Amino acid sequence: MQIRFLFPDDEEAAAYWAAREFKKWSVSVSAGPVKKPTFSTVMFVRARTKERAEACARQNMVRRIPGARFSAHLATARELGCVKTA
């Protein structure tokens, strides 16, 4: 089991997406050794659950990457390019 620490951005994202049926997920895709991946990218998908977000990212890969690992978390405002105003 992997433990994930919640940072202020993650807490804000969880609070923001809690009331919405469809959520925006940030899915990290990597392949190769864990410490030094040979392939790494981030995809943003819209889905109801974390599992469905990972499946959606897997289906929408342009090319198949052998041994790819998919890890999803709720997208934060910073990842989506939002900036605070006033």
N, C-alpha and C positions, 0 to 999 in steps of 0.2 A: 504494500500500500504506500502510495506517495503522499507526503504531507505537503500542503501548499499554504504558505503564509499569506494572509490578507494584508495588503498595503492600503493606504487611504484611497488610491485610485480604484482598487478592486472593490472596496466597500461601497464607493460611490456607484460603480458600475452595477453591483448586485442590487443596490437600492433602486437605481434607475430602471433596470430591466425587469424587476420583480413584478410589476403591474402589467407588463406587456406579454401577449401570447407568443408572438414571434420575436426572437431576440437576435441580435447581431453577435456572432461568435468570432473570435480570433483563433484560427487553427494553425499551430506550428507544425510544419512538416519537415522531418529530417531523416537522413539515412547515413549509414556508416557508423563508425565508433561514436559512442555517446560523448566522449570528451573532445573529439575532433571530427565532427561530421563532414562527410564529403559532399553532402547536399543539404541545403537548409533554405526554407522559404516560409512565408506567412500568407495565409489565405483568409479572407473575411467572407463568412457565409451567414445566411439568415435561416434559422431553424428554431424549433421549439425546445429541443433538448441537446445536451452535450454530445450524446451518442449519435444523434441524427446529424449534428454539425460535422462530426468527424467522418461519418459516412458520406455526407454531401461533398466534403473536401476530397475524399478518396475518389468519388465518381467524377469530379470535375478537374482532376489532374490532366494536363495536356498530354503528358507522356507518363507511362508507368515507371515508377522508381522501385527497384527491388529492395525489399527490406525497409521500406519507409515506415516511420513512426509518426502517428498523428496525435496531437495533444491540443484540446480545445479549452478555452476559457472565455468568459464574457468580455466583449470588447470594451475597452475604456475610452473615455473622451479623448485622451491623448493619442491613442492608437488611431482613432477615427479622424484626427486632425482638428478637433474642436479647440477653440481658444476662449478664454474668459474675456468678457467685455464688461466694462464699467464696474 
